[in-house]
Amino acid sequence: MTQRLSPLELMTKLISFPTVSRDTNLPLVDWVEDYLNGHGITAHRYYHPDQPKAALFAHVGPDVEGAVVLSGHTDVVPVDGQPWDTDPFVVAERDGKYFGRGTCDMKGFDALALWALVEAHYAGVSTPVQLAFSFDEEIGCLGAPPMIAAMQGVVPKGGPVIVGEPSMMQAVTGHKGGQGFDTHVIGFEVHSSLMHTGVSAILEGAKIIDFANQRNAEAFASEPTALGAMFEPPVTTWHVGQVSGGTAHNITAKDCRFSMDFRAVPGDDVVALKQAYLDHVAVIEAGMQAVHPDARVEIKPRFEVPPLKPETDGVAEALVRQITGDNASHVVSYGTEAGQFQAAGYSAVVCGPGDIAQAHQPNEFITVAQFEAGHAFMRKLVARLA
């Protein structure tokens, strides 16, 4: 029988795999599956159709519906260019903190969930527990939806889902949703002295980008909805983080590329938000083509993350509150896979150890106290289900 590792030993092992989203996560998945198999637990995979990546899920306890699902992602953001004081893929303890890429976001929780699944197996729980480890969360929550679909019929349908993103072990019952659109503006090159005969992709792209300024100004000037008022900021926001394009200073730009994203408060019509952007682009594109017919704008959806809506009598929320004693209302402006589980018919809540402010940072850490709080939560959860 495989040795039962502690949460710290599990976190140390998981962090040793450099599962940056651009790279494979299969060595980590192989190790987790072997570890579970060593304890008599069968794991299942969903493979990315085009890349060497996989999600992993498992079920312990009675073969019935209603399992508590412990959900985490296996990928981490890059460390390139960040000034780390220690090896980011080796856990280092100092000053009451565990340092390492993913300690906070979110291999700390993954380790706790893996520990809890094994403990639940040996405790002979009367209510089942499931583990759901996804991939590509950090590049738009891309891996969870196909994983959730793959789980159906392979393991019994779960009930409450606890997504362990860092929330300081508070019960987060709502978060914003978001969508992103890779936008490629294609102009027509001429010498800039004759720019009226050409189409500058950069100048036309600027008009499209200004859509974000217009919508943000309108939103911040409006009265937030009751649900929106719970968030910071209390409105749906639009954003462009990177822009590239152009050939030379004296040539009208042939190309301009950027991604237009929005983060929507629950209750806002995301279909209408997307259409408003497409309609704006269509107006700009028509003006471009009036100058030259080859000019155009190409848009490719980059990600789509549904919001997490506060549930009425949500079983996931109730379970977490009963264990933590947290009765306050908490919402966050970042997106998680909780909204995707909820959209698939699960009850979902976000609750995990650590502070989101440490996520993606150089010298990322989780405090020892928060990690131990997460461990205490899992002990109580297993005891409750046994």
PyMOL commands that set and color helices and strands:
alter all, ss='L'
color gray80, all
select helices_A, chain A and resi 7-15+26-38+107-123+144-151+192-197+201-221+228-230+270-291+315-324+338-343+356-358+368-385
alter helices_A, ss='H'
color red, helices_A
select strands_A, chain A and resi 43-47+54-60+67-73+92-94+97-99+129-134+158-163+172-175+177-186+237-245+255-264+296-305+330-332+347-350+365-367
alter strands_A, ss='S'
color yellow, strands_A
deselect
rebuild
show_as cartoon
